[in-house]
Amino acid sequence: MTTQTPSSPAQDVDPIFLEIFWTRLRSAVSEAAKLIVRTSFSTLSSEANDFAVVMTDSQGRTIAENAGAIPSFIGTLGNTVRAMLEAIGAASMRPDDIYITNNPWIGTGHLNDVCLVKPLFHAQRLIGFAATAGHVPDIGGKIRSVDARELFEEGFHIPPMHFLRQGEPDATLLGLLRSNVRTPEQTVGDIWCHAGATELIAQRVGDLLAEYGLTEVDSLAAALFERSEQAMRQAIRQLPAGEYAYRMETDGFDQRFEFQVKVVVGDGDIVCDYAGTSGEQPRAVNCVLPYTHAMTAYAIKCMLVPDLPNNHGLLLPITTLAPQRSLLNPVSPAPVGGRSCTGHYVPMLVFGALADILPGRVMAGVGSPVWITNLSGRRANGKPFATVLFFNGGMGGTQIKDGASVMSWPSNISPTPIEVAERDSPLHFKRKTFVAGSGGAGQHRGGLGEEVSFVNQNPTPLTAVFLTERIHVPAPGLHGGASGQLGAVLINGRPVDSRVPQVLQPGDEVTLRTPGGGGYGPAAERVPEAIERDRRLGYL
């Protein structure tokens, strides 16, 4: 007698149909993202791309994300859906419900990102979830900075709860939210446009299931996850097994912060352990573990399977560990508002650890984390306002090319166009240009940073809060490349401490010089043609 091995979900599903179905789900999610861009009340979604949309199966495992979504949001939204499932309970969910939270340990790592989760029903059966995460222009409390000492200073906290209950909004929540933020119309308006995106996904998925005569998506999702997991494990098996370590320092405060990682490559799995990283801080630079894991997985995916669309299966072979009460795994109510100042370093740690075994798939240090300027005050008509502006440094050089200049990485945030910033804020921009020579020298040089100068044209003072990095510790070169140039923040031509909130008087001029990326390889090996091109373009 012979024993048959049960077939796997991947073997039971026609691969051609799976690809068609998955592509159509991704298209529906990307259409929902376009809806957000078209209907958002703030520039954070319409211009800066600071949001993401995903669809999951009935267990909260991510199936599809919108094109161009932020990697950290993609990596955390599945966690948000699963936490909402646990908090609300599947049995209590109804077709016209939408749930909301901005809890950092459930969501994307800080209070400014509001997450919505909508259960998707078909034929009276819970078949999945639509979820969004979006940075709102203001969430109350202190304007987002690294200066907060605990979570309670950082704004309005929304625990997992109903936003819509069977189609009816929670008026108490909306009233409290409007009363606690500086930009009630923009903040609440952005949340409503995200709610519309989840409704669109519900409609498109329902139509898709009806078209194909399907009653659920879990079986197709399981097949997708299995195939994706196998692809990731196969890519990992191509690497030499072993332990690979890397450490670096960053600006810190009174002392430099130290980051350490040990990457253990096994037989089809990878463990990234951040033991040795600096401890949790009484400043808002702590990065919650779900965000740390999202950035870790992003780096590994970039190196091993960059062309495969994201889904839950890709994450299964990757384990992220970090000591509790460390910078990369703080405990509530630690302050976390500026978590990008820490979390954006994580991919570079992984790159650094694996640089020797994957020299062609990593890059030198990047002039990031993304720089952020938060401005608040009262307009000439007396109404309060708040706005967020993003600025980017240069990317690092690689084995095959120079680093891109003024590019956001690892979070694909777009800078708000000057024309839009001047339209929406009492600012006049005098200058926006590359910082010549800011990229580290190398066989392939680092990308250039930018210099941006703007003037406060408000009749009353504005408060400016900056989130900056690489003011003291530059982006390192790799394999013999030089470090990039440091960044700087000046007011009226004088350097200021960018970690301290600044008051801009009418007519004050702010100048930001973002950091350059590190170079890759010895500068002596750079070809003369590349040097001449840099000279001709003014990059030197």
KETOR-239481 format. One line per 2 residues: number of its first residue (from 1); their letters; for each residue x, y, z of C-alpha. Coordinates in steps of 0.5 Angstrom, whole numbers, plus 2048, in hexadecimal, padded with zeros to 3 digits. Example, Ala and Ser with C-alpha at 12.3 -4.5 7.8 and 13.67 -1.06 7.14 Angstrom:
1 = AS = 819 7F7 810; 81B 7FE 80E
//
This chain:
1 = MT = 800 800 800; 803 807 7FE
3 = TQ = 801 80D 802; 800 814 7FE
5 = TP = 802 81A 801; 7FD 81F 801
7 = SS = 7FD 825 7FC; 7FF 82C 7FE
9 = PA = 7FB 832 7FC; 800 834 7F7
11 = QD = 7FF 82D 7F3; 7F7 82E 7F3
13 = VD = 7F7 835 7F0; 7F8 836 7E9
15 = PI = 7FE 83B 7E8; 7FB 83F 7E2
17 = FL = 7F5 840 7E6; 7F8 842 7EC
19 = EI = 7FD 847 7E9; 7F7 84A 7E5
21 = FW = 7F3 84A 7EC; 7F9 84D 7F0
23 = TR = 7FA 852 7EA; 7F3 855 7EB
25 = LR = 7F3 855 7F2; 7F9 859 7F2
27 = SA = 7F6 85E 7ED; 7F0 85F 7F1
29 = VS = 7F4 861 7F7; 7F8 866 7F2
31 = EA = 7F2 869 7F0; 7F0 86A 7F7
33 = AK = 7F6 86D 7F8; 7F5 872 7F2
35 = LI = 7EE 874 7F6; 7F2 876 7FC
37 = VR = 7F7 87A 7F8; 7F1 87D 7F4
39 = TS = 7ED 87F 7FA; 7F2 880 800
41 = FS = 7F1 887 803; 7F8 887 805
43 = TL = 7FF 887 801; 801 881 805
45 = SS = 7FD 87C 801; 7FC 880 7FA
47 = EA = 804 882 7F9; 808 87F 7FE
49 = ND = 806 878 7FE; 806 877 805
51 = FA = 800 871 805; 7FF 86A 803
53 = VV = 7F9 866 802; 7F9 85E 802
55 = MT = 7F4 858 802; 7F5 852 806
57 = DS = 7F2 84B 807; 7ED 84A 80C
59 = QG = 7F2 849 811; 7F6 84F 810
61 = RT = 7FB 84D 80C; 7FD 852 806
63 = IA = 7FB 850 7FF; 7FC 856 7FB
65 = EN = 7FF 85D 7FC; 7FE 863 7F8
67 = AG = 804 865 7F3; 809 86A 7F6
69 = AI = 807 869 7FD; 80B 86A 803
71 = PS = 80F 864 805; 80E 865 80C
73 = FI = 807 866 80B; 806 85F 807
75 = GT = 80A 85C 80C; 806 85E 812
77 = LG = 7FF 85E 810; 7FE 857 810
79 = NT = 800 857 817; 7FB 85D 818
81 = VR = 7F5 858 815; 7F7 852 819
83 = AM = 7F7 857 820; 7F0 85A 81E
85 = LE = 7EE 853 81D; 7F0 851 824
87 = AI = 7ED 857 827; 7E6 857 823
89 = GA = 7E5 850 822; 7E3 84D 81B
91 = AS = 7DC 84B 81E; 7DB 852 820
93 = MR = 7DC 855 819; 7D7 858 814
95 = PD = 7D7 859 80C; 7D7 861 80D
97 = DI = 7DC 861 813; 7E2 865 813
99 = YI = 7E7 865 818; 7ED 86A 81A
101 = TN = 7F3 86B 81E; 7F9 86E 81F
103 = NP = 7FD 86A 824; 804 86A 823
105 = WI = 805 863 825; 7FF 861 820
107 = GT = 800 865 81B; 806 868 817
109 = GH = 80A 86B 81D; 807 872 81F
111 = LN = 801 875 820; 801 87A 81A
113 = DV = 7FF 874 816; 7F8 872 816
115 = CL = 7F6 86B 814; 7EF 869 811
117 = VK = 7ED 861 811; 7E7 85F 80D
119 = PL = 7E4 858 80D; 7E2 855 807
121 = FH = 7DC 851 806; 7DA 84D 800
123 = AQ = 7D3 848 800; 7D3 84A 808
125 = RL = 7DA 847 809; 7E0 84B 80C
127 = IG = 7E5 84A 806; 7EA 84F 808
129 = FA = 7EC 856 809; 7EE 85D 806
131 = AT = 7F3 861 80A; 7F6 868 809
133 = AG = 7FB 86C 80D; 7FC 873 80C
135 = HV = 800 879 80F; 7FB 87F 811
137 = PD = 7FD 886 811; 7FC 886 819
139 = IG = 7FB 882 81F; 7FB 887 824
141 = GK = 800 887 82A; 807 88A 829
143 = IR = 808 88B 822; 80C 884 820
145 = SV = 813 885 822; 819 881 825
147 = DA = 818 885 82C; 812 881 82F
149 = RE = 813 87D 835; 80D 879 835
151 = LF = 808 876 830; 802 87B 834
153 = EE = 806 881 831; 805 87F 82A
155 = GF = 7FE 880 829; 7F7 87D 828
157 = HI = 7F7 875 829; 7F2 871 826
159 = PP = 7F1 86A 829; 7EE 864 824
161 = MH = 7E7 866 823; 7E2 868 81E
163 = FL = 7E2 86D 819; 7DC 86B 816
165 = RQ = 7D7 867 81A; 7D2 863 814
167 = GE = 7D3 86A 810; 7D2 86F 815
169 = PD = 7D8 873 818; 7DA 873 81F
171 = AT = 7D8 87B 820; 7DC 87B 827
173 = LL = 7E2 879 824; 7E2 87E 81F
175 = GL = 7E0 883 824; 7E6 882 828
177 = LR = 7EB 881 822; 7E9 888 81F
179 = SN = 7EA 88B 826; 7F1 888 827
181 = VR = 7F4 88A 820; 7F6 890 81D
183 = TP = 7F4 88F 816; 7ED 88B 818
185 = EQ = 7EA 88C 810; 7F1 889 80D
187 = TV = 7F2 884 812; 7EA 881 812
189 = GD = 7EA 882 80B; 7F0 87E 80A
191 = IW = 7ED 878 80E; 7E6 879 80A
193 = CH = 7EA 878 804; 7EE 872 806
195 = AG = 7E7 86F 808; 7E5 870 801
197 = AT = 7EB 86C 7FF; 7E9 866 803
199 = EL = 7E2 866 800; 7E4 866 7F9
201 = IA = 7E8 860 7FB; 7E2 85D 7FE
203 = QR = 7DE 85E 7F7; 7E4 85C 7F3
205 = VG = 7E5 855 7F6; 7DE 854 7F7
207 = DL = 7DD 855 7EF; 7E3 851 7EE
209 = LA = 7E1 84B 7F2; 7DA 84B 7EF
211 = EY = 7DD 84B 7E8; 7E1 845 7E9
213 = GL = 7DC 841 7ED; 7E0 841 7F4
215 = TE = 7DE 841 7FB; 7E4 843 7FE
217 = VD = 7EC 845 7FD; 7EF 841 803
219 = SL = 7F1 83B 7FE; 7F4 83F 7F9
221 = AA = 7F8 843 7FE; 7FB 83D 801
223 = AL = 7FD 83B 7FA; 800 842 7F9
225 = FE = 803 842 800; 806 83B 7FF
227 = RS = 809 83C 7F8; 80C 843 7FB
229 = EQ = 80F 840 801; 812 83A 7FD
231 = AM = 815 840 7F8; 818 844 7FE
233 = RQ = 81B 83D 801; 81E 83B 7FB
235 = AI = 822 842 7FA; 824 841 801
237 = RQ = 827 83A 800; 82B 83E 7FA
239 = LP = 82F 841 800; 835 83E 804
241 = AG = 832 83C 80B; 835 840 811
243 = EY = 835 846 815; 837 84D 813
245 = AY = 837 853 817; 837 85A 816
247 = RM = 837 860 81B; 837 868 81A
249 = ET = 836 86E 81E; 831 874 81C
251 = DG = 830 87B 81F; 82D 879 826
253 = FD = 82C 87F 82B; 831 880 830
255 = QR = 834 879 82E; 834 876 827
257 = FE = 82F 870 826; 832 869 825
259 = FQ = 82F 864 820; 831 85D 81F
261 = VK = 82E 857 81B; 830 850 81B
263 = VV = 82D 84D 815; 82C 845 815
265 = VG = 82B 842 80E; 829 83B 80F
267 = DG = 826 836 80A; 820 83A 807
269 = DI = 81F 83F 80D; 822 845 810
271 = VC = 823 848 817; 824 84F 818
273 = DY = 826 850 81F; 827 858 821
275 = AG = 82A 856 828; 82F 85B 82A
277 = TS = 82B 861 827; 82B 867 82C
279 = GE = 825 867 831; 81E 86A 831
281 = QP = 81F 872 831; 81B 877 835
283 = RA = 81A 87B 82E; 816 879 829
285 = VN = 81B 875 824; 819 86E 827
287 = CV = 816 869 821; 811 864 823
289 = LP = 813 85D 821; 80D 85C 81C
291 = YT = 811 862 818; 818 85F 819
293 = HA = 815 858 816; 812 85C 810
295 = MT = 819 860 80F; 81D 859 810
297 = AY = 818 855 80B; 818 85B 806
299 = AI = 820 85B 805; 820 853 805
301 = KC = 81B 853 7FF; 81F 859 7FB
303 = ML = 825 854 7FB; 822 84E 7FA
305 = VP = 81B 84E 7F6; 81A 856 7F4
307 = DL = 816 854 7EE; 811 850 7F2
309 = PN = 80A 854 7F5; 80A 854 7FC
311 = NH = 805 84F 800; 805 84C 807
313 = GL = 809 846 804; 80F 84A 803
315 = LL = 810 84B 80A; 80F 844 80D
317 = PI = 817 842 80C; 819 849 810
319 = TT = 819 84A 817; 81B 850 81B
321 = LA = 81D 851 822; 81F 857 826
323 = PQ = 820 857 82E; 81A 85A 831
325 = RS = 81B 861 833; 820 863 82E
327 = LL = 820 868 828; 81D 863 824
329 = NP = 818 860 829; 815 865 82E
331 = VS = 810 863 833; 809 868 833
333 = PA = 809 86E 835; 810 86F 832
335 = PV = 810 875 82D; 810 873 826
337 = GG = 80E 879 822; 815 87A 81E
339 = RS = 815 872 81D; 818 873 816
341 = CT = 81E 876 819; 820 86F 81B
343 = GH = 81C 86A 817; 81E 86D 810
345 = YV = 825 86B 812; 823 863 813
347 = PM = 824 861 80C; 82B 864 80C
349 = LV = 82D 860 811; 82A 85A 80E
351 = FG = 82E 85C 807; 834 85D 80B
353 = AL = 834 856 80E; 833 853 808
355 = AD = 838 857 803; 83D 852 803
357 = IL = 839 84C 800; 834 851 7FC
359 = PG = 839 856 7FA; 835 858 7F3
361 = RV = 82E 858 7F7; 830 85D 7FC
363 = MA = 831 865 7FC; 836 869 801
365 = GV = 833 86E 806; 82D 872 804
367 = GS = 82C 879 806; 825 877 80A
369 = PV = 821 877 80E; 81C 87B 80A
371 = WI = 81D 883 80D; 816 885 80F
373 = TN = 814 88D 811; 80E 88D 815
375 = LS = 80B 895 815; 805 897 819
377 = GR = 803 89E 81B; 7FD 8A3 81A
379 = RA = 7FB 8A5 813; 7FA 8AD 812
381 = NG = 7F2 8AB 813; 7F4 8A8 81A
383 = KP = 7F2 8A1 818; 7F7 89C 81A
385 = FA = 7FB 898 815; 800 892 815
387 = TV = 804 890 80F; 809 88A 80E
389 = LF = 80F 88B 808; 814 885 806
391 = FN = 81B 886 804; 81F 881 801
393 = GG = 827 87F 801; 82B 87B 7FC
395 = MG = 82B 874 7FC; 831 870 7FC
397 = GT = 835 86D 7F6; 835 866 7F4
399 = QI = 83A 861 7F0; 837 863 7EA
401 = KD = 835 86A 7EA; 835 871 7EE
403 = GA = 830 872 7F3; 82A 876 7F1
405 = SV = 829 87D 7F4; 824 880 7F8
407 = MS = 820 87A 7F9; 81C 877 7FF
409 = WP = 81E 870 801; 81C 86B 804
411 = SN = 815 86F 805; 813 871 7FE
413 = IS = 811 878 800; 810 87D 7FB
415 = PT = 812 885 7FC; 80C 88A 7FC
417 = PI = 80D 88E 7F6; 80F 895 7F7
419 = EV = 809 898 7F4; 804 894 7F8
421 = AE = 808 895 7FF; 808 89D 7FD
423 = RD = 800 89C 7FC; 7FF 899 802
425 = SP = 804 89C 807; 806 8A3 808
427 = LH = 80D 8A2 806; 811 8A4 800
429 = FK = 816 89F 7FD; 81C 8A3 7FB
431 = RK = 821 89D 7F8; 821 896 7F7
433 = TF = 827 893 7F4; 82C 88D 7F5
435 = VA = 832 88E 7FA; 838 88D 7F5
437 = GS = 83D 888 7F8; 838 885 7FD
439 = GG = 838 87E 7FB; 83E 87A 7FD
441 = AG = 844 878 7F8; 845 871 7F6
443 = QH = 845 86D 7F0; 83D 86F 7F0
445 = RG = 83C 875 7F4; 837 876 7F8
447 = GL = 830 87A 7F6; 830 882 7F8
449 = GE = 82C 885 7FD; 828 88B 7FC
451 = EV = 828 892 7FF; 821 895 800
453 = SF = 820 89C 803; 819 89F 805
455 = VN = 817 8A6 808; 811 8A6 80D
457 = QN = 80C 8AB 80A; 807 8AA 810
459 = PT = 806 8B1 813; 807 8AD 81A
461 = PL = 80C 8A8 81C; 80C 8A1 81A
463 = TA = 80E 89B 81E; 813 896 81A
465 = VF = 815 88F 81C; 81A 88B 818
467 = LT = 81B 884 818; 822 883 815
469 = ER = 828 87E 815; 82F 87E 813
471 = IH = 831 885 816; 837 882 81A
473 = VP = 838 87B 817; 838 87A 80F
475 = AP = 835 875 80B; 83B 870 80A
477 = GL = 83E 86E 804; 83F 866 802
479 = HG = 845 862 7FF; 849 868 800
481 = GA = 845 86D 7FE; 845 874 802
483 = SG = 83F 876 806; 83A 87B 804
485 = QL = 83A 883 806; 836 884 80D
487 = GA = 830 888 80D; 82E 88F 810
489 = VL = 829 893 812; 829 89B 812
491 = IN = 825 8A1 814; 827 8A7 812
493 = GR = 82E 8A4 810; 82F 8A2 817
495 = PV = 82F 89A 818; 82A 898 81D
497 = DS = 829 892 821; 824 88E 81D
499 = RV = 822 88A 823; 81F 890 827
501 = PQ = 818 893 824; 81A 89A 821
503 = VL = 815 8A0 821; 815 8A4 81A
505 = QP = 814 8AB 81A; 811 8AF 814
507 = GD = 816 8AF 80F; 81B 8AA 812
509 = EV = 81E 8A5 80D; 81F 89E 80D
511 = TL = 825 89A 80A; 825 893 809
513 = RT = 82B 88F 807; 829 887 806
515 = PG = 82F 882 807; 832 87F 801
517 = GG = 833 877 800; 839 873 801
519 = GY = 83D 871 7FB; 83E 86A 7F9
521 = GP = 845 867 7F7; 84C 86B 7F7
523 = AA = 84C 872 7F4; 852 870 7F0
525 = ER = 84E 86B 7EC; 849 870 7E9
527 = VP = 849 871 7E2; 84B 878 7DF
529 = EA = 845 878 7DB; 841 878 7E1
531 = IE = 845 87E 7E5; 845 882 7DE
533 = RD = 83D 881 7DE; 83D 883 7E6
535 = RR = 841 889 7E4; 83D 88B 7DE
537 = LG = 836 88B 7E2; 839 88E 7E8
539 = YL = 839 888 7ED; 840 88A 7F0
//
